Amino acid sequence: MKPLRRSRFAWLSRAWLSGAWLSRAWSSRLLGAAGALLAIVLTVSACAQIPTAGAVGTSKDGGSAIGNAPQYIPLGPQSGAGPQSIIEGFFNAGSGYQNDFTVARQFLAPSNAVSWKPSQRTLVYRGSASVVSAGRPNAYRYELDVAYSVDQDGIMTQYPPGTKQSIDVEVSQIDGQWRVSKLPDGTVIPEETFKVLYRAFSVYFYDPSFAVLVPDVRWFIDNSGVAKSLVSAVIAGPAPYLKTAVASAFPPGIRLERESVPIVGTIAQVDLTSELRDASFTDRQRMHSQLVRTFAALPSVGGVSLRTNQTEVAIEDPATGKLPDPIVDPKVPAWQVGIADNQIVQYGSKQASKIDGLGSVAAFGPSYPASDTEQHLYAFLGADGKALYSLIPGQPARLLDSRQRFSPPSISPGDWVWTAGPGATGATEVVAYKPVGAQPGTDAPHVTVAAPWLSGRTVKSLRVGRDGVRVLVLSESDGQPALQIAGIVRGPDGNPKSLTDPVTLPITSKSADIALWVDESTIVVSGTSPSDPVSPELVSLQGGDPRSISPLAGIEALSAGNGEQSIYAMTKDGIFLLVRTSWTEQGKGASQLAFAG
């Protein structure tokens, strides 16, 4: 095939995929002294995508039992290539991960080729990158618009469009050829290539009581080495936003004995250092549960064998047997609470019914009700969202706080009623109340939960996760909404103390008012309107753009149960259930429905 000059042509690759031609434009950079490039030949599996930009070279399917990422085989350094071409070729070769980035190392001076750690960090950029002079001999900068970075443990950090970053590099002549002689660890790849090579995985840690497994999303190259990456991530511990909110059964100092996690049959053989043998049966079972759930993302893995020195270690105590399995993705009951005839009611099977033991709350003008899963604690706001009340069957309503503005209450495991609003100084506060057990006529115990990152923001929605570990916050400042998740830090007594610094999730709505958990990794976000069509959107913690739901006119409130087919919208015309991709009317009966939590 004749080479094409960049000045006249854009690269065009076509692959026959699932019986249809797919074509995408490939951008590439000058890699040879003559300015010629080789054509790209792609052979990818049916589930891979063809990137629209990236390193020049060939690609083939990984063909491994685990992983589905294609392999990119970039071009190596060309004889006589200039400094900028060598730098550009090196960064383009960052997509060639196979054999420990063999091709990329060819662009480096010998000592750097040995010491360079490509997996330390991956920078993902939008558009194109460029090499510019740094104003010193043999010194250059690689400039890019960074979209996100992924560290060696798979933890992603997202950056808004327009975030510029430069990487300082230097070159030297080795035997008459330019080679990169100074550079930071890590690789750089275009966003389109990242979407093909990397995949989101959830690794799991425990809530502080070791009863519930909590997901922690990571990003790894989806190849045969992903099993080892997952185990290493679990051993290394949770992401920063969860670090002080969750627990792990893996003791400090434990590590993998070898640089792989072989899959024998369908069993992942996890060979760990001697700390495994020293651990109690309880801790071994908990480690095993963490890994079993983490490996659930790999269809080829059906079980986990914990080993040390390549010998399997028993995980169950012969005297006491197996521990109860931890809860994964906790569910809420099928019923909801709502408002009907100025009372708090239970809603299910398209009907509203009275709740035994609850007295009248009509005098308070109730709105935004909440319930715990066991139906022994309720909460609601007063008329116009003013004042916060709790309600326990058989007892009168209790005033928790009389401030002028609150976010709708959320009841977490452990019977804490959560809300957010302006404090005594006007600054936003997150407050949790514990009315269960408080004597009638007394103030309910409460704590102000530190969250300095909410300074200057108005909280529209605050929902504690069903795991009791994470909190979902939708807030607004200067007309700009932000959807964030933080971990709940608790004291030795189990009481909430603070929220960790959050992670921010992408949303497209500029007027979002509602954010709710749908399951452990999915959130529904929506605006409201008295009459206009509103399109809620689903946001996944595992990445990707928000996914729009069919619009519905006049959405006033939203509720979400267990999964995408348990999302309800309330309008002045009644209650609607999301069935597949459309809204189905469920009658009337109640307003402001809310599932437990």
N, C-alpha and C positions, 0 to 999 in steps of 0.2 A: 504493500500500500504506500502511495506517495505521501510524504509529509505535507502538512498544511501549514501555511504561515498564519500566525495569529493576527497580523494586520489585515488579512483578507477574509478569514473564516472563523466562525465559532465552531467549537467541537460539537459534533452531533453523533450520539450513540443511539442505537435502536436494539431492543431485545424482544424476542418473542416470549410473552409471559401470559400464562393462563389463556392461551388461544387468541390473544390480541396483541397488536403492536403497541408498544409504549415508546414514546420518544421524549427525550429531554435534552435541553441544551447544556453542554458541559463547557464551563469556562476553564481555562488553563493558563499557565504562565510560561514564559520563555525559559527553556531548560538547556538548550545547547548553544554553543558559540555561534552556530549558523542560524539559530532561531527556528529550527525545525522541531516538530513534535511528532511522537508516534501516536497512532490511533489507539483508542481505548476499546478493548474487547471485553465484553461482559458476559459472564455466565452465572446467573443468580438463581436462587431457589424461588419458588412461587410466592413466598411470603416476603421476600426482600423487595426493597424499592430501589429505583435507579436514582442516585443523587443528581442534582442539577449543577453542582459545582464541586470541585475538589481536586485531589492530587491526580496527576497524569499517570497512567499505568494500566494494568489489566486486573481483572477481578475474577475470582472463581469461588464457588460455594465451599464453605468450610467442611461440609460432609461429616461432621462429628455427631456422636450420639447426643451430645448436649450442645446447644447453641445453633444459631442460624445466621450469624453474621457472614456476609461475603468477605472474601479475602482480596485486598487491594495489593497489587504488586507494582509499586512505583518504580520509576526509572532511577538508576543510580547516577552518580556524578559523571559528567562528560569531560573527557580530556581537554584541557585548555580552557575550561569554563572560568568566567570571571567571578569576583567575590560575590556580587549580587545574585548571580545565577546559582552559585553554590548555596547561598543562604536560602534562597527561594526553594531550591530543590530539596534542601534538608527539611524545611517546614512542610512542604508538600508530601514528603515521605512519611510524615507522622501518621498517615492513614494506614500505612503498611505495618500493622501490629504483629504479624506472624514472625515466628523465630526471633522473638525479642527485638523487633525493629531492626533487623539485620541491614536493610537497605539504608535506613536513616543514619545508622552508625557509619556507613561508608563516607558520608559527607563530613565527618568529624576528624580532628587530629587524633592520632593514636591514643594518647592518654585520655582524651575526652570520650572517645568511643568506648572505653572501658568504664569510666566513672559516671557517664550520663545515666540518669534514672528517668526513663520516659514515663513511667506510671505514677510519678510523684504528683503530677497535675496535668489535666487536659483543659486547655482553653479552647472554647468554641466561639467562632466569630461569624458575624453576619456579613453578607456581601463578599467583598474581596479584601485581601490584605496587601500591603506594599512594603518594599524594602527601601529605606532612605538612609542617607549618610548621617552619621552622628557628629560630623564636624571634626573628627580626629582620624588620623591615619588608620586604615583597616578596621574602623569601628562603624557599626551600622545599627539601625533600629528596625524592628519588624513591627509595623503599625497595623492595628486592627480595631474593629468595632466589636467588642466582646459581648456575646449573648449570655454565656454562662461558663462557669468553670466547674470541673469535677475533680475532687482530690483522690488520693490513693485509696481511700475507703469508700469511694463511690458517692460521697456527699456532694450534692449540686448546690451551687450558689448562682442565682439568676441576676441579671443586670438589665436595666431598662435600655431601650434603643438609644444609640448615641453615646454609649459608654466607651470611651476610647482608652486603649492600653497599648503600650509599646514594650517590646522585648529587646533588651540590649544584647548584642552579639559582637564578637570580634573574629577576624579571620587571620590565618597565617599561611605561608607557603610551605608545603611539605613535599620535598622532592620535586619542586617545580609546579606543584598543583595547589590551588587554594583550597583550604579546609577550615571549617569552623573550629576555633580554638578556645573560645570563651562563650558560655551560654548558661542559662539556668536549666534546672531539671524540668522535665515535662514535655508535652507535645501540644501542637496546635492543629486543629482541623476545622473545616467549614461546617456550618450548621447542617447543611444538607447531608453531608457525609456522616455526621454524628447521629442523625436520625436513622440511618441505615445500620450503623455499626453497634450502637448502644441500645440498651433496653433497661427499663425501670424494673427493679425487683424490690420486694418488701422483705427486710430482715426483721426479726422479732425480738423484743425485750418484754419484761414483765412490768405490771403495775407494782407498787411497793409491797402489796400483800402476796405477790406471786400467784394470784388467782386468774389474772387476765393477761393474754399476750397482746402487745401493742405494736403495730407496724411502724417501720422506719424505712422510708423509701430511699433506695440507692440506685446508682446508674453504673452499669458495667458493660464492657464489650461482650456481646452475646456469642461467645465462642466456647470451645471445649474447656477453657480455663475458668469458666464462670463459677463452677462448683467451689473451687478454691477461693475465688474472690468473695463468695457469699460467706463461707466459713470465717475467712479472715476478718470480714466486716463485723460479724457477730462477736468474735473474740475481741476486736478493737474497741467495741462499745458503741453506745448510741451517738447520734448526731448531736451537735451542741444544743439545739433547742429542746432535746429530750434528756440530756445528760443528767441533770439533777432531778428529773421527774420520774424516771423509770429505774428498774433494777435488772441485773443480769446474773445468771447462775455461774457464769464463767469466772473463775478466780483470777486475781492479778497474777501476771507472769506466765500464764498458760499460753501456749502457742502451738502451731502445727509442727509436727516432727519432720515433715517432708514438704516439698514445694508442689504438691498436687493433692487432690482429693479424688482418687480413682472411683469409678462407678463399676462395681462388679455385679453383673446381672442387672438388678435394679437397686442395689444397695450402695449408698455412698459410704465409703470407708474413711472415717475421719480419724486420723492418727494424731493424737495429741501428746504433749509432754507429760512428765510424771505427775504434774499437779492433778491430772485426771484421776490417777490411782489414789491419790491422797484425799480426794473429795469424798464427801458423804454420799450415801445412796440417794438421799433427797436431792442433793445438788446435781448428781449425775443424771437423774431423771429430768430435772429441770433443764439442764443443758441439752439433753436429748430432745425434749419438747421444743425448745427454741429452734433447734436445727431441723427437726421434722417439719415444723410449720414454714420455716424459711425455704426449705427445698420443695415445698408444695408447688412452687412456680415452675419447677422443672418436671415435665411429664415423664421423663425417662427415669426419675428417681422415685422409688417406691418405699424406701426405708433408709434408716441411718444406723450404722454400726460405729459405736465409740470404741476407740482402740488406743493403746499406748504400746510403743515398741512393737507395732504391727500385731499385737495380740488383743482380741476383743475383751472388753471389760464389762462385767455385769453391772446393770443399772438399777435393778430392783433388789430391795432388802428381802432375803428369804423369809425373815420373820414377820415383816409387815406387808409385803407385797407392793403393788403398784399404787402410786399416788393418783388422786383424781386428775383427769386431764384438765389442763388450763382452758379457760373460756377463750374462744376466738371470735372476733367480730360480734360482740354481744347484741342480742336482739331486743326489741321493745315489744310489748303486748300489742295485739291487733286493735284494741279499743283506743279511743282518743278522748280528751276532755275538750269541752267547748262552752260557749255561752248560749243559753236559750231562755227567753223570758226573764232576763236579768239574773239568771242563776247559773252556777257551774253544773254542767251535766256531763254524762258519759255518752259518747257517740260510737255506734258500731252497727253494722248490717243496715246502714242507711236510716238508722233511728236514733233519736236522743232519748235518754232515760235518766231518771233521778238517781243520785248517788246516795246510798244508805248512809245515814249518820251525819250528812252535811246539812248545816243550818242555812237559813236564808242569808244571802249576801247582797240582796237587791239594794239595800241602803247605801252600798259603797259604789254602785255603778260599775260592776266588775268588767274587766277586760284582760286579754292576754293570759288565760289560765295556764297552769302547768301542774304536772302530777309526777310523783315518783312511780316506779314500776309496781310497787306493792299496794298502792292506793291508800297509804296511811298518812300522806302529806300532800297538800295542795298549796299553790301560791297563785296570786293574781295581782294585777294592778287596779287601782281605783279609777274613777271616771277621768277621762282625758289623760290617762297614763300617770296620774299623780298618786303618790303614796303606794307602798308595797305591803301586801298582807299575806299571811300564811293561814292555812285552814287545816285542822286535824279533825277527822270524824269524831263526833261527840263533844267537840269543844267549839266555843265561839271563835270567829275570825280574830286574828291577832295582828295588830299594826306592827310591822317590822321597821318601817321608816316612812317619814312624811315629807320627803323631798319632793320637788316639783317635777322632776323628770327622771324616768328610769328606762332602761332597756327591758323588754319582756323577760320575765324570770325563767331561769333554767334550774331544774333540780337534779343534782348529781348523786351518784351512789354515795351512801353515807348520810343522806338526808340534809344536804346543804342546799340552801336556796341562794342562787347567784343572780346578780344584776350589776349594771354599771350606770353611772350617772354623775352629775356634778357633785363634788363634795362641799364641805363648808367654805372652802376658799374659791369655789367655782371650778377647780381643776377636776378632770375626770378621775373617778375612783371606781375600782372593782370591789364589790363587797359580797361576802358570803355569810348567810345567817343559818343558825342551827336551832330552829324552834322546837323540834322533837325533844321531849324531856324537860323543857323549860316550864316552870310552874305558871299556871294561869295568872294573869295580872302582872307578870314581871316581863322585863325586856328579854328578848331572846338573845343568847350569846351570838356575837358576830365578830368577824375579822375583816379588816381592810387589806385586800390582797395587792401587794405592790406590783405595779406594772408601769414603770416610768416611760416606756415606749408609747403609751397612750396619751402622753402630755399633748395638749392642744388638739385632741381629736374627740369627736362626738361618736359614742358607741351606739350603733343602730341595732345590732344583734349580737348577743353573746350566748353561745351554747356549749355547755360542757359535753365532751365526748362520752359515749356510752361506756368507754373503758375507764372513765373517771380520772384519766391522766392528761388528756389534751383538752384545750378550750379553743373554740372557733370564734373569732371576733371579726365582725364587719364594722368598720368605723369610717368616718368621713372627716376631711379637713379641707377647707377652701373648695368645696364642691367636688373633691376627688375621693372616691371610695377606695378602701384597701381591705382586702380579704386576707386574714392572717391566722396562723395556728401557733399556739404557744403551749409549753408544758406547764403543769401545775406542780409547784414545789411545795412539799408538806414538811411540817416540823415533826419532831419525835412523837408527838401526841397524835399525829395524823391530820391535824388541822392544816388547811391551806395557808401558805405564807406569802407566796409570790408567784408571778408568771415569768417564765423564761423569756429571753429575747426571741421574737417569733420568726417564722418563715413566712414569706409573702407569696400568695398564689395569684395566678393571672385571672383577671375577669375582664369582660368587654363592656359590661353595663356601666354607664356613667351615673346612673341613678338607682343603684341597688339599695334595697331597704331590708331584705331578708336573706339570711344565710343559715342553712340547716344541714345537719348530718343525714346522709342517706344510707351509708354503711361506713365501715372503718376507713375507707380510702376515697369516698365520693361525697361531694357536697353539692347541694342545689342552692343557687343564688337567684334572686328575683327582685325586680322593682315592683312598685304598686301604682295603680291608677284607678280613678273612679269610673272611667269609661273606655280609655284607649286600650288597644291590644298590648299585652305585655308578653315578652318571650323569656321565660326563665332559662337558665343555663346550668349545665352540669359541669362541675370542675373536679378533675381527678388529681389526687396527690401523686399519681404515677405519671404525670406529665401530659403533654399534648395541649392543644388549644381547647378552651371551653366549648362545650357542645350545646347548641341551642335546642330548646324544647319548643314544640308548636305553640304559637301565640294564643292567648286567651284574653278576651276583652274584660277590663275592669277587675283585675286581680286585686283583692284587698288584703288577703292573707294566704299563707302557704303552710302546709305541714308535710312531714316526710317520715315514713315508717321504715320498713325493712326492704330496701332496694328501690330501684327506679320505677317499678310498677306499683309502688305504694306512696305516690306523691299526690297530695290533694291541693286543690286551689279553691278559694272561696271568693265569690263575687256577690253583688247585690241580687243576682238571679238565683243563687244557690251554691251547692257544693259540686265540684267536678273532680273526677279521678283520672289520672294519666293512665291510659290503656295503650300500651305500645307507644305510638307516636301522636295520639290524639286525646283530647279531653272528652270524657263521658259524664253526662249529668247524673248526679246521685240524689237529686231532690234538694230539700232545704233542711229544716230540723234544727240546725245549730250554726253558729258563726265562730270565727277565730279558733278553729280546731288546732289541737296540738297533741302529738304523741308524747308518751312519757319521756321525761328527761329534761 
